[in-house]
Amino acid sequence: MRSFLLLAGILFMQQGMAQEKMSPEMLWQLGRVSAETLTDDGSHVIYGVSNYSLADNRSERNLFIVPVMGGQARQLTSSKGNEGLVQLRPSGNLGFNYKGQYWEMRGDGSNALQKTKFPSDVQNIRLSPNGKYIIYSKDVKINKVSGSDFYPDLPKSNVQIYTDLNYRHWDTWEDGYFSHIFVAPYDNGEVGAATDLLEGLPYDCPQMPYGGAEDFLWSPDSRKVVYVCKKKFGKEYATSTNTDIYVYDVDHKSTRNLTEGMMGYDLSPAFNEKGTQLLWLSMAKDGYEADKQDIIWHDLSSGKTVNLTKDWDGTVSSATFSKDGKSIYFLAVVKGTEQMFVIDLPRKVKEVSVKDIKQLTRGIFDINGIVGESNGRMVVSRADMNHAAELFSVDLKSGDMIQITNVNTEAYSKIGKSKVEERWIETTDGKQMLTWVIYPPDFDPNKKYPTLLYCQGGPQSALSQFYSFRWNFQLMAAQGYIVVAPNRRGMPGHGVAWNEAISKDWGGQPIKDYLSAIDAVSKEPFVDKNRLGAVGASYGGYSIYMLAGVHENRFKTFIAHDGLFDLRSWYGTTEELWFANYDIGAYWDKANAKIYEQFNPSQFVDKWNTPILIIQGGIDFRVGIEQGLQAFQAAQLHGIKSKLLYFPTENHWVLSPQNAIVWQREFFDWLKNTL
């Protein structure tokens, strides 16, 4: 009897722990898992875990190893800083990047030694498979920009001088430096004379603003380097998405363009294991960054190139060859989730039928990364709205999964989970729209709950089962809110036509889709119709500003983060003009008059009547500071309860841990006081 009571007490304690409410601080204590590679024998996977210190206001990433079928994980590194880009060496050692240098350690993590001694830090360092060459990227001064560049006798001048676009990008002003790739002989830490593959040219590789090591790679025979570059400068760069795939021959020191005449993005190259074939992701249209993304299959000996997914009604996120080269596995968003698909390849490079594309995984989750193949299984990264990413192993025949890592399993055992419901809602034009509805962990259908309409950014990014550390639905629901998250017009996963429908119609049908979603869910007896709010960032912030003028008193409060308030001033200050040109168009072109009159939030300020929290990053050059300031000033001058949350050192996102906590505290404090 005593044993039974003890067991009951333990179960009661566990149940109580499971009902603990998620908080911003708990969210930021979670480890962030990202994969590196499989071991040569495929028995283990190496991965990194980033942990954030609120006190130190920074992150630290360490490396771990765990069996592919799950089991006890073992920590490989513990040094201060961030280790990454792990490479398997024939000796059994693990190569990795750390503090701007190349290091090696034993397979058990011991005897870590710095191998290179570059005079200044470099990035994205990798040895060739045969170990005879090294490749890396570093910034090179190409153009004069500062006053002291032009006038050396005035070294304290900080003026910046421009005669062309792109004078700033994402969160950084152009300073005349460009990221270049270097190839050099390598002998056990000794680096020989390096060749700059972009010598003297004002081009970047990796691609700015957030490209990385995926933009260049070695061929398996170590004789070629394949890299991604947009070889354009100035206005051409600012108005074009035309990146190309280049092959550099190490022996002959020659370069050729594999994608000449392919006018959109060409990205993410990958070799088959033999090095005879290549794949990459490609968009057809120049200037359209959200175009359908296809898989291109290329034979290096014959030069034959085939678009494998041109007739498939979807857009590909990432792709890789199978280990035997007979298949290609890829990820794509489908109906609000991201899943893994496979294409079995014919012997020769030729077109395949849509019927040859098979979906392998199904479920209410996102497969958001492919790591590698091992003995009939694929290691992937997986997340959902209740769980941050962990690594899983997928059976390639059945699609069944085993969870490999458990970085946050203990933390989640103490946190109440939200029910995530899939609903299909009819839109004003008679279409069926998927809408995610996320409920508080202790949801009681007999009570009434304040409800938030979540407006996704992009505008053509997926609203799938992602797990954000800022726009976190689990955290919102834990504070007692129902969250309504519609897959409105413009999102991938519902066919190409649905994805494309938002361009030049930002304030039209997509806004109606939002209203359809909140109106439908508001019919439920557990939704408090007098306590509806709407929140969003980027295009989602634009949506908030737009809804503020047309919502007809549906909402009691708004929160807009880095949203577009005035399209004219936004077009005049944003940097990636290919996006602005395709989706909005220049304001001086009369063909775009409807957009600037009917879909411009600043045109409807006279109808604003609802409290609004406005959040703005100080170094956000995608949606410049004037957007948030104008919106706040307009709200204040109209006598509307409003608050400005200004982050001087944050860009389009909020990356600093302490700033992120302030963001979330202010977010929920605003909702508490206004909803």
N, C-alpha and C positions, 0 to 999 in steps of 0.2 A: 504493500500500500504506500509505504514511504517512497519507494522508487517511482511509483506511478505519479505521486504528487510532485516529486522533483522534476520528472519529465514534463508534466503539465506546466509547471512553473517556467521551465526553460522554453517550452513552446510559446507560452504567453509572452515571455520577454522578447522572443524572436519576432512574434507578431507585432508587438509594440514597436520594436526597432524598425520593422518593415514599413511602419506608417509614419516614419520621420519625414518631415516636410523638406523638400529640396530648397536650399538657399543659394544666393550668389556665391557665398564663401565656399560652400560644399561643392558647387559646380567647378570652381577654380582649383579645388584640391584634387580633382580627377586627373589621372595620368592620361596623356595623349599618345596613342599608339600609332606608329608608322613603320611599315615593313622595310627591310633592306634587301635580303636575298636568301635563297636556300643554300644549304651546304652542297658540296659536289655530289655526295651520295643521295641527296634528297631526303635525308632522315631528319634534318632539323631546319628551322627557320630562324634567321637573325633579324632582330627588329629593334627599333628605338622607342624609348618612352621619354616624353618631355613632361617635366613637372615644374609648376610655377610657384615661385616664392612671392607672396604678397609683401613680406617685409623687405625683401631685396629688390622687388619690382622687376624681376627678370625670370627667365626660364633656364633650365638645365636639361640636356638630353643625354641619356646613357644608353648603352647597347646591352641587349639580352639575347639569349638563345634558348629555344624550347623545341621539343620533339614535334614533328609534323602531325602526329596522331594525338598530341596533347600530353601533358605531364608536367613535371617540375621544371620551371624556368630557372635559368642561371644567369646572373649578372656578369657581364664581361668587362664593363668600364665603370669607373666612378669618379673620374677627374672632373674638376670644375670646367664647365663649358659644354660644347655640343659636338659630339662625335657623329660622323655620318659617312655616307657614300662608301659602304663596305664593299670590298673586292676580295674574292677568293684567290689565293696565290697557289701555284703548283707545289710549293713547299709545305702547304698546309696552314701557312700563316694567313691572317686576315689583314688586308690593307684597309686604311680608312683615312678620312680627312679630319684634321683637328687643328684649330688655331692657324688656319691658312697654310698648313704644311701636310705632306704625306707621311703617314705613320704605318708601322706594322706591329702586330702582336701575335702571339701564339693563338691557336684555336680555342684555348681555354681562357683567353683574356690576359694571360700573364706576359711579362717581359715586353711591354709596349715601348717601342723605340721610334724616335723621330728620324725619318730617313732623308728627307730633303732639307735644304737650308736656303730656301729662296730669300733674297735680301728683304723683300716685302711680301706680305700675305698674298696668296693667290687663291683661286676658288676652283671647285669642280675638278679636282685632280684625279686622274685615273691612269694606271699602267696599261700598256697594250697586253693582250693575252699572252704573248711570248716574253713579256717582261723587258723588251729591249728599247721601248719608247715610253714616253710619258706625255700626257696631254693635260692641259689646264687652261683656265681663263683668267685674265686680269685686265684691269682698266688701263687704257693707253691714251695719252693726250694727243688729239688730232687737230682740233680747231682752237683758234683764239676766241675767248669769250670775255674774260675779265679785263678791267682797265689796266691792270699790271701786265697782262699778256700783250696788249697793244703799246703800252707806255712803261717800259721797265724802270724808268726813272721815277715812277710813282707807285712804289710797291705797296703802299697802304690804301690805294684806291680799291673800293669794293663794287664799283659800277659793273654792270653786266651789259654787254652790247650784242644785239641780235640784228640780223638782216634777213632772216628767214624763219619759218616754222621748222621744226617742232621745238619751241624754246623752253618748254617744260613738259614733264610727263609723270602722271600718277601723283607723286608727292615730291618730285625732285626737279630743280631747275637744271637746264642744260649747262654743263660746265666745260664742254669741249672734250671730255673723256668718253671713250667708247669701250665696251667690253669685247675683247678679242680672244681668239683661240690660238694656243701655242702648242706646237709639237716639237719634242726634243729627244735626242738619244738619252737612254737611261741605263745606269749600271750600278745597282745596289746603293742607291742614294745619290750618286753622282749624276747631275743633269748637264747634258752637253748644250751646244749652241742651239737655240730655239728658233723655229720658223713660225712667224706670225701669219696665219692663214688669211687675215684681212689687212695685211700690212698697208698702212697709210690711208686707209679708207674709213669714212665716217659711218660705219655700220656696226651693229651689235650682234654678238652671239655669246652667251644666251640672249634670247629676245627680251627686250624690256617691256613692261616693268618687272615681271616676276617669272621669267624663264629661268631654267636651271640646267643641271647636268643632263636632263633628258633631251636637250637641244643638240648634243653631239655625242657620238659613240664610235668605238672601234669596231672594225670588221673582225670576225673570229680568226682570220689569218694574220691580223695585225698589219696588213698592207694598205688599208684604207681607213679614212676618217669620214664619216657621214655627218653633216651638220645642217642646221636650219638657220637661215638668215633672210632678212628683208633688205635687199641691197638697194635701198632708196634713202634719200636724204631730203630734209626740208619739207616743203609743201607736199611733195610726192609721198614722203613717209607718213605725214599726218593724215593723208586722205586715202591711203591704200592699205589693204590687208594682204598684199601679195608676197607672202614668204615663200621661199623655195628650198628644196632639198639639194644639197651639193655633196659631191663625192671628191675628196682629196686623195690622190695617189701618193703615198709616202715615198715610194721608190723614185717615181718620175717627177714629183713635186708639181703635179698638174691638177687642175680642178675642172669638173664639169657639172652642169646643172641638169639634174634628172627631171625637173618639173617645168622646163621651158614651155610656155604657152598655157600652163595651168595657173589661172589668174587669181585665185583666192588663197586662203590659208593652206599651207602644206606643213604638217607638223608631225611630231612623235614618231620618227623613223625607228624601225626595229628589224634586225636580221633574223633569218632562220639559223639554226644551229650550225649548218654547213657553210653559211656565208654566201650562198648562191642566189638567195632571194631576199627581197626587202619588202616591208610594208610601211605605209604611213597613212595618216589621216589627212583628208583633203576637203576643202570647200571650193565650189565652182566659181562663185561670184566675187569679184574684187570689190572691196568696200562693204561687204555684208558679213559682219562678224558672227552672226547667228544663223548663217546658211546651214542647210543640211550637211552634216559631216559624214563622209564616206571613207571606206577602207580601200586604199589603192594597193594592188599586188604587183610587184615588179620583178622580172627576171634579169639579173645583172649580165648574164652572158649574151642573151638574145636582145635585150633592151625592150622586151615586150611588157606592156603595162595594161592592167585591167582594173576597172572600178567594180569591186565585188558587191557593193550594196546600192548601186545606182537605182535599182527598181524597188528597193525595200523602203517602206514608208516609215522611216525613223531616222534618227541621227545618232551616230556612234560616239561614245565618250572616250574609249581607249581600246587598244587591241594588241595582241601578241601571238606569235606562232606557237603551236604545240611543240613539245620537245622533239618529236619525230618529223616535224615540218609538214605533216599531212593535213593539218587543220589550223584554223585561226580562231582563237577565242576573243570575244569582245564584250564590252559593257555598253549598255544603252538604257536610257530611261523609258519605261513603258508603264502607262497608267499610274503615274505617281510613285513608282518605285524604280530603282536601278537594278537591272538583272544581268546575268551572264548568258551569252549566246555562243554558238559554235557554227562555223562553216567548214565542212569537209571539202578539201581542195582536190581538184583533178590533178593528174600527173603533170600536165603542162599548164602554163599560165594562160587561162582562158576564162570567159565569163561563166558565172554560175547563176542558177535560178533562185528566185526568192524562196522556193520550196526547200532549197538546200540549207537555209538558215534556220537553226533550231534553238529554241529557248531552253536553257538548262536549269535555271533556278527560278523559283516562284515563292513569293511570300511578302509579308508586309515589312520589308527591310530594304536597305540599299547595299548592293555589292559595289563599293566605291574604289576598289583597287585590286588588280591582279598581281600576285607576287611571283608565282612560279609553279611548275608542275612536278609532281612526285608520285610515281607508282600508281597511276590511274586516278590521282586526286589533284586538285588545284588549290593552292593556298591563296586566300583572298582576304581583303579587309571588308568588314561588314558593320553597319550601324543601323539604328532605327531611332524613332523619336523619344525612346526611353533609355537608350544606351549609346554611349560614345563608341567609337570604332574599336573593335578587337579583331584579331586574326582568326579565321576559320579555315577548315579544310573541306573542300567540296568533292564528293564522289562524282566523277565525270560521266558516269552512266546513269545514276539515279537522281543526281542533284542534291542528295542528302548532305547535311553539313555536321561537322564536329567543331566545337569551339576549342581553339588552341591556346590562346592567351586569356588570362583572367586578371588583367591589371586592375580593373575596377569592380570585379565581381563582389568583393567584400563590401565596398562602399555602397553598391546598388542594393545589396541585401538589406540595408538599413533604410532605404528610401522608398517611399510609396510610388508606385508606377501609375501612369495615366492610361486610361482606355483610349485607344486611337481607333476611330470609326471612319470607314469609307462610305461616303454618301454620293449619290448621283443626283444632281439638281438640274432642272430644266432652266435654260437661259431665255432671255427675252426674244431670241430669234429661233427658239425651238430646238436648240442643241442640248445634249446631255454633258454636264460638266462635273468632273470628279472634285469633291471637296472633302478634305480631311477635317474631322471634328475631334478635338482633343479635350478630354474631360478631367476634372480634378481627381486625384487619387481616391478620395473618399466620397466620390460623387453619389448623391442621393436624388433620384428622379422626382421625389416629392418636394424638393426645395427649389428655390429660384436662384439663378446664378448670374452675376455680371458676365458679359460675353464680349470677346475681342475679335474683331475682323483683322486678320493678318494679311498685309499686302506685300507680296513678294517683289524683290528687285529684279534686275536683269537688263531690260524687261523680259529677255527670253532665256532665263535660267529656270531649271526645273524646281518645282516644289514637290520634292520626293521625301523619302524617309531620312532626310539628313539630320545630323545632330550638331547644332550650332552652339558655340560657347558664349554667344551674345543673344541672338534671337532664338532662345531655347524654349521650346513649347512645353517641355516637362517642367521647367522652372515657372513659366507663366501659369500653367494649370495648377501647380502646387500652391500658388498664392490664392487659389479659389476662383480662377477664371476659366470659363469654357473658351477655347480658341477655335475659330472658324478659319480654315486655310484653303481657299479655292485654287484649283488649277485653271485659272482664267485664261482667256485668249493670249497666245504668245508663248506658252510653255511647251517644251518638248515632251514627248511621251504619248501624244495623242494624234500623231500624224503630222506630216509636213505642213499641210494647209492650216491647221490649228496653230502651229508654231509661228508661221509667217503672218498670221492675220493681224498682229498688233502694229506692224510697221506703218507709220503715218496715220495710225488710228489710236494713238495713246489714250486720248480722253473720250473715245467713243465706246465701242462694244466692250473692251476690257473693264471699264468703269461700271457699265451695266452688269457685267458678269459678277463683279464684287457685290453690287446691290442685290442681285438675284440670290447670291449665296446667303448673305446675312438675313434677307427677308424670309428665305425658306427655313433656315434654322430657327429664326425667331418665333416661328409658329409653335415650337415645342413649349409645353407648359413649364418646363424647368428653366427656360431662358427669361431673364428679367428684361423685358423690352424697354424699360425706362433706364437701363444701365448698360447701354451698348457703347463700346469704344472701337476705334480703328487705329492701327499702328503699322509702320513700315519704313523701309530705308531705300535710298536710291530711287529707282522707278517706284518702289513702294512709298517712298517719301513724297514723290510727285503725286502718287495716287491719293495720299492723305490731303495734300494741298488742293487737289482737284475735288475730292469728296467734300471738303470743307465748304465749297461753294455750291454743291449740287445735292447734298444728302437729304435735304428737306426734313431736317430735325430728327433724323433717325438716330444720330450719335450724340452722346453726352460729352465725349472727350476725344482728343486726337493726340498722337505722337508721331512726329516726322523727323527722320534722321537723314541728313545729307540728301534731301530731296530737291528736285528741280522745281523752283517756284516761278521763275520768269524765263520763258524759253528764249526770248531775244538775248538777254544778257548771258544766259547759259551758253548759247551757240557762240557768242563772242568771246568766251573765256575757257571753254572746255578744250582738251588737247587732242583726243583721238577723234579727229573730224570725220573719219570714215563712218563712224557710228552715227554722229550727228547728221551727216549728209544723207545717209540711207534711211534713218528712222524719222527724221524731222524735216531736214532740208534747210537751206539758207533763208533767213527771214526777209531778205530783199527780193527773193524770187516770188513773184505774184502767184505762181502755181501752188505755193505753200501757205497762202493767206488764211485758208480755213483752219489750218493747224494752229497758227499763231493767234487766231481770234477765238476759236471755239474750244481748243484743247490746251489753252495756256492758263494755268491756275491764277496768275496775277490779274487776269481779266475778270475774275469772279470774287475778288476780295470784298466787294460791297455786299455780298451775301453771307460773309463769314459771321457766325454768331455763337461759336462753340469754343470752349477752352482748348488751347493747343500748346504742347511742349515741343520746342524746336531744338534739334541737336545738330551741331555743325563742327566738322573737323577743320582745323586751321590750315593744314597742308593737303587738303583734298583738292587736287587740280582737275579731277574728273567732274565734280560738281562743286564749283568754286565757292569760296566763303561768302560771296555776295548773295548767294541764293538763300542761305539761312538768315543772314542779317536783314535782307529785304522782307522776308516772311515775318520775322519777329517785329520789325518796325511797323509793318502793315497791321499786324494784330494789335500792337500797342496803341497805334493811332486810331484804331477803330474801337478802342475800349474793351477789347476782348482779354479775358484772363489768359495770360501767356507767360512762358518762361523760356529763356535761351540757355542752353547747355553747350558751352563753347570749349572745345579741346584744342588748344593752340598747336600741339605737337602730334596730333593724330591725323591720319589721312582719311580715305573713304571708309576705313574700318577703325575699330578701337583695339589696339594691340597691347598696350601697356596694362599689366594686371591691375594696378591700383586704379587707373582710369576706368578700366572695365567694371570694377566693383562700384565705383561712383556712378557710372552709367546705369547699372542695374538698380542700385538703390534709388536713384532719382526717377527711373522709369516706374518702379512700383510705388514710390511715394506719390508721384503725380497721379497714378491711377487711383490710389487710396483716397486722395483728396478731391478728385474730380469725378470719380465714378462710383 
